[in-house]
Amino acid sequence: MELKNTDIDNSDYFIKDAGIGDEILNEVKSLKMGIDDDFIYGVSDESTRSFSQRVNDFLIDHSKVTLKDKSYMFHMLAVMVDSGVPVVQAVKTLANYTDNMRFRRILHTIAHNCEGGAKLADAMSRFEDVFTEAEMGIVRAGEETGRLDVTLFKLSSQLDQQYELNMKLWSASIYPIAVLAVLIVVTVGMLLFVLPSLLTLLTEGGMTIDKLPMATRVLMSIQKAFTDYWWLMLIILGMAYGFFSVYIGTDYGAVKWDYVKLRLPIIGKLLRKIYVLRFVSMMGLLIEAGIPVIRVLKVTGNAVSNRIYKLEIQQIINKVKTGAKISESMADAEFLFSHEVVEMIKVGESTAQLAEVTTKVANQYQREVDNTLRKVTALFEPIMILFVGLFVALLAVAIMAPIFSLNSVVTLR
């Protein structure tokens, strides 16, 4: 027997009037998560694009591809390749659903070049400002050994750890930065709005400047300098920043500044641990990927941003080329590489398990960096509280003391 629509029990529907929801459901089905932009660098015709599109292209081309973007891409690419999806199809799929417009265009360009016969690592090499030499080297090693999915998983994990470390560093620094910013805003507000009104009140009350407390007179001098010579302060700050930028832009200045950062109290020790962590973790990953040692050291040297470490790694490379071991070459720089790290690498070289040993060292240094960050954060909190307390006390003395003095003057009259 054929059923008619009127014979269907209304209890079969989740809502009483299904027609009301159908219209909204159809609208939802028409929505797309991806963004329709299949722009390919070097292929898409830019001459036909309007002025507004070119402005948009400029903004997109100067946007940043984050570690999180790359980590997610490498992980999903590893999952797809491991599932048997061709690399080109996997990259296209990831390009269609990334929220970063520049990364979307880069992935479309990589997929286009791979369709033309290029290797994935070679297609990535066109975007050296996005993909590091270490990342391209790991991908190339995976393609050459036929273990692309495995190396991509490890690369994704490495980038995840680096991203988490960056977030921890930012979290540790945000508290003192926020406190200092609030203090600066409060100070400027007091100097520009509160202090002039206070001076007017004191003058009308018959109090002379020489009778004001020392803290108040100092505050008045600072306020006068801000109001009368703000332009000179901006010029001095601009010139100081310009000279500093030019200085660290030179080879000597850049190396000297990196050296100063390593010698800073507390912060310098933390930075040295972070650089060693990046060195050993990247070296272990590259060696495990099957890359020759000299090439590993060159790529690792480029991955470390501090120039002092770069110079030391270059010396290590020169010594290794002459037949020396890595551990022996590192032993003369105990300030940069601790004795424990050198001994562990020596063990790895003697047992032909350098990749495994450097991974263990990286895990140990990851824990040390985490512990150091917690200690630094715990140390900064009471210091900042004490600093804020002293600052508030000085402001209170500078502003409230003359008010009480004025009250005494009025009482005597």
C-alpha positions as CSV (number, residue, x, y, z in Angstrom):
1,M,0.0,0.0,0.0
2,E,1.4,3.4,-1.0
3,L,1.7,5.9,1.8
4,K,0.7,9.5,1.3
5,N,2.2,12.4,3.0
6,T,-0.9,12.8,5.1
7,D,-0.5,9.2,6.3
8,I,3.0,9.9,7.9
9,D,2.8,10.3,11.6
10,N,3.9,13.8,12.7
11,S,5.7,12.2,15.6
12,D,8.4,11.0,13.1
13,Y,9.6,14.6,12.8
14,F,11.9,16.3,15.3
15,I,9.9,19.6,15.0
16,K,6.2,19.9,14.4
17,D,6.4,22.1,11.3
18,A,9.3,20.7,9.3
19,G,8.7,23.3,6.5
20,I,9.9,26.1,8.8
21,G,13.3,24.4,9.3
22,D,13.8,23.2,5.7
23,E,14.3,26.7,4.5
24,I,17.1,27.4,7.1
25,L,18.6,23.9,6.6
26,N,18.9,24.6,2.8
27,E,20.6,27.9,3.6
28,V,23.0,26.1,5.9
29,K,23.8,23.5,3.3
30,S,24.7,26.3,0.8
31,L,27.3,27.7,3.1
32,K,31.0,26.7,2.5
33,M,33.8,26.6,5.0
34,G,36.5,27.1,2.4
35,I,37.4,30.5,0.7
36,D,37.2,30.7,-3.1
37,D,40.7,31.8,-3.9
38,D,42.8,29.6,-6.2
39,F,45.5,32.2,-6.8
40,I,48.8,30.6,-7.9
41,Y,52.1,32.6,-7.7
42,G,53.7,32.9,-11.1
43,V,50.7,31.5,-12.9
44,S,47.7,33.6,-12.1
45,D,47.4,36.7,-14.3
46,E,47.9,39.7,-12.1
47,S,47.4,42.3,-14.8
48,T,43.7,41.7,-15.0
49,R,43.2,42.3,-11.2
50,S,41.5,45.5,-10.1
51,F,43.1,48.1,-7.8
52,S,41.3,46.8,-4.7
53,Q,42.3,43.2,-5.5
54,R,46.0,44.4,-5.8
55,V,45.8,46.1,-2.5
56,N,44.3,42.9,-1.0
57,D,47.1,40.9,-2.7
58,F,49.7,43.2,-1.1
59,L,48.2,42.7,2.4
60,I,48.0,38.9,1.9
61,D,51.6,38.6,0.5
62,H,52.9,40.5,3.6
63,S,51.0,38.5,6.1
64,K,52.7,35.9,8.3
65,V,52.5,32.1,8.2
66,T,52.7,30.9,11.8
67,L,54.3,27.9,13.3
68,K,50.8,26.6,14.2
69,D,49.8,26.9,10.5
70,K,52.8,24.9,9.4
71,S,52.5,22.3,12.2
72,Y,48.9,21.6,11.4
73,M,49.6,21.4,7.7
74,F,52.5,18.9,8.1
75,H,50.5,16.8,10.5
76,M,47.4,16.6,8.3
77,L,49.7,16.0,5.2
78,A,51.3,13.1,7.1
79,V,47.9,11.6,7.9
80,M,46.7,11.8,4.3
81,V,50.0,10.4,2.9
82,D,49.9,7.6,5.4
83,S,46.3,6.9,4.3
84,G,47.4,6.5,0.7
85,V,46.3,10.0,-0.6
86,P,48.7,11.3,-3.3
87,V,50.8,14.3,-2.2
88,V,49.3,16.7,-4.8
89,Q,45.7,15.9,-3.8
90,A,46.6,16.1,-0.1
91,V,48.2,19.6,-0.5
92,K,45.3,20.8,-2.6
93,T,42.8,19.6,0.1
94,L,44.7,21.4,2.8
95,A,45.0,24.6,0.7
96,N,41.2,24.7,0.3
97,Y,40.5,24.7,4.0
98,T,43.3,26.8,5.6
99,D,42.2,30.1,7.1
100,N,45.5,31.8,6.4
101,M,45.1,33.4,2.9
102,R,48.8,33.6,2.2
103,F,49.4,30.0,3.2
104,R,46.4,29.0,1.0
105,R,48.1,30.6,-2.0
106,I,51.4,29.1,-1.2
107,L,49.9,25.6,-0.9
108,H,48.1,26.0,-4.2
109,T,51.4,27.0,-5.8
110,I,53.2,24.0,-4.3
111,A,50.5,21.7,-5.5
112,H,50.7,23.2,-9.0
113,N,54.5,22.8,-9.1
114,C,54.2,19.2,-7.9
115,E,51.7,18.4,-10.6
116,G,54.3,19.7,-13.0
117,G,56.8,17.0,-11.7
118,A,58.6,18.8,-8.9
119,K,59.3,17.2,-5.6
120,L,57.5,18.5,-2.6
121,A,60.7,19.8,-1.0
122,D,61.8,21.5,-4.2
123,A,58.3,23.1,-4.5
124,M,58.6,24.4,-0.9
125,S,62.1,25.8,-1.6
126,R,60.5,28.7,-3.5
127,F,59.2,30.1,-0.3
128,E,62.3,30.4,1.9
129,D,60.7,33.0,4.0
130,V,58.0,30.5,5.1
131,F,59.7,27.2,5.2
132,T,63.1,26.9,6.9
133,E,66.1,25.0,5.5
134,A,65.6,22.4,8.2
135,E,62.0,21.8,7.3
136,M,62.8,21.5,3.6
137,G,65.7,19.2,4.4
138,I,63.6,16.9,6.5
139,V,60.9,16.7,3.8
140,R,63.6,16.0,1.1
141,A,65.0,13.2,3.3
142,G,61.6,11.7,3.7
143,E,61.0,11.7,-0.1
144,E,64.4,10.2,-0.8
145,T,64.0,7.4,1.8
146,G,60.3,6.7,1.0
147,R,59.3,7.5,4.5
148,L,57.6,10.9,3.9
149,D,54.7,10.2,6.3
150,V,57.0,9.3,9.2
151,T,59.3,12.3,8.7
152,L,56.2,14.6,8.4
153,F,54.8,13.3,11.6
154,K,58.1,14.0,13.4
155,L,58.4,17.4,11.8
156,S,54.9,18.3,12.9
157,S,55.7,17.2,16.5
158,Q,58.9,19.3,16.4
159,L,57.0,22.4,15.3
160,D,54.4,21.8,17.9
161,Q,57.0,21.8,20.6
162,Q,58.6,24.9,19.3
163,Y,55.2,26.7,19.1
164,E,54.4,25.6,22.7
165,L,57.7,26.9,23.9
166,N,57.1,30.3,22.2
167,M,53.7,30.5,23.9
168,K,55.3,29.7,27.3
169,L,57.9,32.4,26.7
170,W,55.2,34.9,25.8
171,S,53.1,33.9,28.8
172,A,56.1,34.4,31.1
173,S,56.8,37.9,29.6
174,I,53.2,39.2,29.4
175,Y,52.9,39.8,33.1
176,P,55.8,42.2,33.6
177,I,55.1,43.9,30.2
178,A,51.4,44.4,31.2
179,V,52.4,45.8,34.6
180,L,55.0,48.2,33.2
181,A,52.5,49.3,30.5
182,V,49.8,50.1,33.2
183,L,52.4,52.0,35.3
184,I,53.4,54.1,32.3
185,V,49.8,54.9,31.5
186,V,49.1,55.8,35.1
187,T,52.2,58.0,35.4
188,V,51.4,59.9,32.2
189,G,47.8,60.4,33.4
190,M,48.9,61.7,36.8
191,L,51.5,64.1,35.2
192,L,49.1,65.5,32.6
193,F,45.8,65.6,34.5
194,V,46.2,65.2,38.2
195,L,49.3,67.2,39.0
196,P,48.3,70.4,37.2
197,S,45.0,70.5,39.1
198,L,47.0,69.8,42.4
199,L,49.4,72.7,41.7
200,T,46.5,75.0,41.0
201,L,44.9,74.0,44.3
202,L,48.2,74.5,46.2
203,T,48.9,77.9,44.7
204,E,45.4,79.1,45.5
205,G,45.9,77.8,49.0
206,G,48.9,80.0,49.5
207,M,51.6,77.3,49.5
208,T,54.9,78.1,47.8
209,I,56.9,75.7,45.7
210,D,59.9,75.7,48.1
211,K,57.6,74.3,50.9
212,L,56.5,71.3,48.8
213,P,57.9,67.9,49.6
214,M,60.9,66.7,47.6
215,A,58.9,63.9,45.9
216,T,56.3,66.5,44.7
217,R,59.0,68.8,43.3
218,V,60.6,65.9,41.5
219,L,57.3,65.0,40.1
220,M,56.8,68.7,39.0
221,S,60.1,68.7,37.2
222,I,59.2,65.5,35.4
223,Q,55.8,67.0,34.5
224,K,57.4,70.1,33.2
225,A,59.9,68.1,31.1
226,F,57.0,66.1,29.6
227,T,54.9,69.1,28.7
228,D,57.6,71.5,27.6
229,Y,60.1,69.2,26.0
230,W,58.1,66.2,24.8
231,W,59.2,66.8,21.2
232,L,62.9,66.7,22.4
233,M,62.3,63.4,24.2
234,L,60.7,61.9,21.0
235,I,63.7,63.0,19.0
236,I,66.2,61.6,21.5
237,L,64.2,58.3,21.7
238,G,64.0,58.1,17.9
239,M,67.7,58.8,17.5
240,A,68.6,56.3,20.2
241,Y,66.5,53.6,18.5
242,G,68.0,54.6,15.1
243,F,71.6,54.3,16.3
244,F,70.8,51.0,18.0
245,S,69.2,49.6,14.9
246,V,72.1,50.7,12.8
247,Y,74.6,49.2,15.3
248,I,73.0,45.8,15.5
249,G,72.6,45.9,11.8
250,T,76.3,45.6,11.4
251,D,78.0,42.2,11.7
252,Y,80.0,43.3,14.8
253,G,77.0,44.9,16.5
254,A,74.8,41.9,15.9
255,V,77.3,39.5,17.3
256,K,78.0,41.8,20.3
257,W,74.2,42.2,21.0
258,D,73.7,38.4,20.9
259,Y,76.6,38.0,23.3
260,V,75.1,40.6,25.7
261,K,71.8,38.7,25.7
262,L,73.6,35.5,26.7
263,R,75.2,37.3,29.6
264,L,72.1,38.8,31.0
265,P,71.2,37.7,34.6
266,I,68.6,34.9,34.7
267,I,67.4,35.6,31.1
268,G,70.8,34.7,29.6
269,K,70.8,31.2,31.3
270,L,67.3,30.6,30.0
271,L,68.3,31.7,26.5
272,R,71.3,29.3,26.5
273,K,69.1,26.4,27.4
274,I,66.6,27.3,24.7
275,Y,69.3,27.5,22.0
276,V,70.8,24.1,23.1
277,L,67.3,22.6,23.1
278,R,66.8,23.8,19.5
279,F,70.3,22.6,18.5
280,V,70.0,19.1,19.8
281,S,66.4,18.5,18.9
282,M,66.9,19.6,15.3
283,M,70.1,17.6,15.1
284,G,68.4,14.4,16.3
285,L,65.5,14.8,13.9
286,L,67.8,15.5,10.9
287,I,70.2,12.6,11.7
288,E,67.2,10.2,12.1
289,A,66.0,11.4,8.7
290,G,69.2,10.1,7.2
291,I,70.9,13.4,6.4
292,P,74.7,13.5,6.5
293,V,76.3,14.9,9.6
294,I,78.0,17.9,7.9
295,R,74.7,18.8,6.3
296,V,72.9,18.4,9.6
297,L,75.3,20.8,11.3
298,K,74.8,23.4,8.6
299,V,71.0,23.2,8.7
300,T,71.0,23.2,12.5
301,G,73.3,26.3,12.5
302,N,70.8,28.1,10.3
303,A,68.0,27.1,12.6
304,V,69.6,28.7,15.7
305,S,69.1,32.5,15.6
306,N,71.9,33.5,18.0
307,R,75.0,34.5,16.1
308,I,77.4,33.4,18.9
309,Y,76.0,29.9,18.5
310,K,76.2,30.2,14.7
311,L,79.9,31.0,14.9
312,E,80.6,28.1,17.3
313,I,78.6,25.7,15.1
314,Q,80.6,26.9,12.1
315,Q,83.8,26.1,14.0
316,I,82.4,22.6,14.8
317,I,81.7,22.0,11.1
318,N,85.3,23.0,10.2
319,K,86.7,20.6,12.8
320,V,84.4,17.8,11.9
321,K,85.5,18.1,8.2
322,T,89.1,17.5,9.3
323,G,88.0,14.2,11.1
324,A,87.2,15.4,14.6
325,K,84.1,14.3,16.5
326,I,81.2,16.6,17.2
327,S,81.6,16.2,21.0
328,E,85.3,17.0,20.8
329,S,84.6,20.1,18.8
330,M,82.0,21.3,21.3
331,A,84.1,20.7,24.4
332,D,86.0,24.1,24.1
333,A,82.8,26.1,24.5
334,E,81.4,25.1,27.9
335,F,79.6,28.4,28.3
336,L,77.5,27.6,25.2
337,F,77.3,23.8,25.6
338,S,77.4,22.4,29.1
339,H,79.6,19.5,30.0
340,E,76.6,17.2,30.3
341,V,75.5,17.8,26.8
342,V,79.0,17.2,25.4
343,E,79.3,13.9,27.3
344,M,75.9,12.7,26.1
345,I,76.8,13.5,22.5
346,K,80.1,11.7,23.0
347,V,78.2,8.6,24.2
348,G,75.9,8.8,21.2
349,E,78.8,9.0,18.8
350,S,80.7,6.1,20.5
351,T,77.6,3.8,20.4
352,A,76.3,4.9,16.9
353,Q,73.1,6.1,18.5
354,L,73.5,9.9,18.1
355,A,69.9,10.4,17.0
356,E,68.5,8.6,20.0
357,V,70.8,10.3,22.5
358,T,70.2,13.8,21.1
359,T,66.5,13.2,21.4
360,K,66.9,12.3,25.1
361,V,69.0,15.4,25.6
362,A,66.3,17.5,23.9
363,N,63.6,16.0,26.2
364,Q,65.7,16.7,29.3
365,Y,66.4,20.3,28.2
366,Q,62.7,20.7,27.4
367,R,61.9,19.9,31.1
368,E,64.7,22.2,32.3
369,V,63.3,25.1,30.1
370,D,59.8,24.5,31.5
371,N,61.1,24.5,35.1
372,T,63.2,27.6,34.5
373,L,60.3,29.4,33.0
374,R,58.2,28.6,36.1
375,K,60.9,29.8,38.4
376,V,61.4,33.0,36.4
377,T,57.7,33.7,36.5
378,A,57.5,33.0,40.2
379,L,60.5,35.3,40.8
380,F,59.1,38.1,38.7
381,E,55.7,38.2,40.5
382,P,57.0,39.4,44.0
383,I,59.5,41.7,42.3
384,M,56.8,43.3,40.2
385,I,54.5,43.5,43.3
386,L,57.3,45.2,45.3
387,F,58.1,47.6,42.3
388,V,54.4,48.5,42.0
389,G,54.1,49.0,45.8
390,L,57.1,51.4,45.8
391,F,55.8,53.3,42.8
392,V,52.3,53.7,44.4
393,A,54.0,54.8,47.6
394,L,56.0,57.5,45.9
395,L,53.0,58.8,44.0
396,A,51.0,58.9,47.3
397,V,53.8,60.8,49.0
398,A,54.2,63.2,46.1
399,I,50.5,64.0,45.8
400,M,48.9,63.4,49.3
401,A,51.7,65.0,51.4
402,P,51.2,68.6,50.0
403,I,47.4,68.2,50.4
404,F,47.9,67.5,54.1
405,S,50.4,70.4,54.3
406,L,47.8,72.7,52.7
407,N,45.3,71.6,55.3
408,S,47.7,72.6,58.0
409,V,48.2,76.0,56.4
410,V,44.5,76.6,56.2
411,T,44.1,75.6,59.9
412,L,46.8,78.1,61.0
413,R,45.0,80.9,59.2
